[in-house]
Amino acid sequence: MITITGLFTHPIKSCAAQAHPQGVEVSVAGLAFDREWVVVDQQGVFMTQRRWPRMALIQPLVQDGQITVQAPGMDPLSWSLDAPAGDNVAVSVRIWSSDTLGRDEGDQVAQWFSDFLQTPCRVLRNHSRARRYVLTERVRPWEEKSQGWRQIGDQINGFGFADALPFLFTNEASLEELNRLVQQSGEQAVPMNRFRANVVFEGLPAYEEDYVLG
């Protein structure tokens, strides 16, 4: 039997996760507020932990109609999920090879992130007019077996700033097998949060998730 052992969103791309032990709203666009915000540099290029590892220390929390961010040495900052009236200008954003739209969250938010990351940056929220395509090459192996996957290739309203797909699933058994090999090589085991999954489950053999159809 397959059992879900964890549900997580990453409200701000490349920042820390928010756990949902009581469940979370889900749609074809993914879990609610997952990768809903993105941090961009002065050239408008999205920022990630690969270059800015301090992003992992930023802890976002979405609840009660607002988002709050916390980080070491910083006062918490909260702002409303409601878009300011008349401030809905669309900003072009490219996530790898996928073009989409964002809305700037303003100077106060930008200053908080700039101060903590020690570099000028802006924070964009997924725009209400944004439409994204998933990367079809990621799902092509399943297309001949499941017509349902073809629908996922269409434009998705609300699909935020995730790299390629609205959902990321990970398997406890796969991590155990990976860590067995990692430790055999003399390295330390890695935790599940390194993989930044939305849904963590158990009940399948290692790597069997690669062959499960939606």
N, C-alpha and C positions, 0 to 999 in steps of 0.2 A: 504494500500500500504506500502510495506517495503522500507524504505529509509536509505541509509548509511549516518551516521552522523559523522563518523571519520575513518580515515585510519592511522595506526601506525605500524612502525617497531621498533624493539629493536635490533639495530645492534650488540651490545655487550651484551651477556646474563647477565641478572640481573642489567644492567645499565639503564639509563633513555631512554625514548622513543624518536623517531623522528617522527613528524607528517608529513603527506603528503596531504595537502589540495588540491593539483592539481592532485592527483592520483599517482599510483606507479605501476611498472611492476609486473605482477603476473604470476605464473606457478604452476604446480602440486606440486612443492617443497615449495610453499609459496610465500610471498611477497619478492621482491628483497632485499637482504642483511639483512633479518630478522634473528636474532640470528646467524649471520655469524662469530662472534668472541666469544671466551669464555676465561675467566680468570681462571687459575689453580694455585693451591698452590704448595709447594715444593715436594709434593708426587704425583703431577699430577692430583689431584682431583679438579673437577670444583667448583668454588666459587659462592655463591649466597648471596642475601640480607638477607637471613634467619640468617646467621652467620656474614656477613659483611655488615651491613646496610649502610655504607658510599658509597657502590657501587651505590646506588640510586642517589647520587649527581654527578655522572660522566655522562656528557651529550655528546653523540657521534653525529656526523653529517657526513653523507656520501653524497658527491656531488663533481662534477668536477674532477672525477678520483682519489679522495683521501678521507680518513676518518680523521676527526679532533675530538679530545677529549678535553673537558674543565671540570674543577672542581674548587670549591672554594679554593683560595690560591695557585693555580697552574697555570703556564704558559700553554697556549694551545699547544697541540702537534698534528702535522699532519704527515701522511705517505701515500705513494702511494698505490693504490689498485693493482698495478702490482707487481707480485711476483718477488723478486730479482733473477737474473739469477743464476742458479746452487744452489739455496737455497730452495729446495722443499722437504726436508726430512719429511716423514710422522711420526707423533707422535700419539700414541694410546690414545684415550680419551673414557671414559665411562660416558654417560649421564644417570643417574639412571641405568636401566638394559640394555641400548642400547649402543653397542660399535661402535665407529666411528673413524675418523682420522682428525688430525689438523696439521697445519703448524705454527711453531713458528715465531712470528713477530719481534724477535730480542731484543737485550739488551736495546736499548734506550727506546723502548715501555715498556718493562718489568720494567725498573727502574722508569718510570713515574707512573705506576700503583702501584708498590711497595712503592714508596714514599707516595702516597696519601692514600693508604689503610693501610699503616704502618705495612706491612708484606711482606716477599719475595713472589713474584708470577711471572708468565709468562702469555703472551697473545697468544692464538692460533687462527688461522683463519681456517675455514672449508677447508679441503684439496680437491684438484681437483679429487682425487681418492676415496673420501669418498662415501660410499653407506650406507644408513640407511633404516631400516624397521620401519614403524609406529607400535605402540603397538596395536596389533590386538584386545586385549580385550576391548580397548576403542571404537572400531567400531563394535564389534560383534552384539550388539542389532539391528543394521541396516542392517546387511549382508543379511538376509533373505528377506528383502523388496527391496533392491536396489543392483543389480549386480555391479553397478559402484563402490561401496565401496570396493569390492574385489580387484579391481585394485590398490586401495590406499595401500593395504597390501603388495604390491611388493616393491622391493628396489626402492628408489627414489634418483636420482642423484641430488645433490645440496641441499638436505634437511639438514639444519644446526644443531645448537645445542639446538633447542627447546626441551622441556621435552619429548613430546610424539607424537605430530602431527604438520604438517606444518602450520596450521591455528588455530587461536583462535577467535571466534566470541562472542560478548556480546550484550545484549539487554537492551536498556534504561529502558523499563518497568520493567524488572527483578531487576535492580538496585533500582528503585523507591520503589518497593515492599520490597526489602531487607532493605532499609533504613527506611522504615516505621516501620518495626519490630525492627530494631536496636535502633531507637529513642524511641520507646515504652518502651524499656528496660533501657532507661536512658543514652544510649551511643550516641556519635556523629556520624552523617552520614559519610559514606565513599565515596570518589570520584571514578569515573570509572577507573582512571589510576591504582588503586590498583590491578586491575585484568589483567593488561598488555596485553590487547587484540590487535589483528591486525585489526579487523573490528568491529565497533560499529554501531548498527542500531536501528531504531525505526519502529513501525508499527505492532508488534505482542504483544499479551497479555504477562504478566509476565510468564517466564519460558517456554513459548511455543516453544522457540528455541530448546529445548531438543527433540522435536518431528518432526522437519523439516528435510526432507531428502535432500541430496545434489543432 
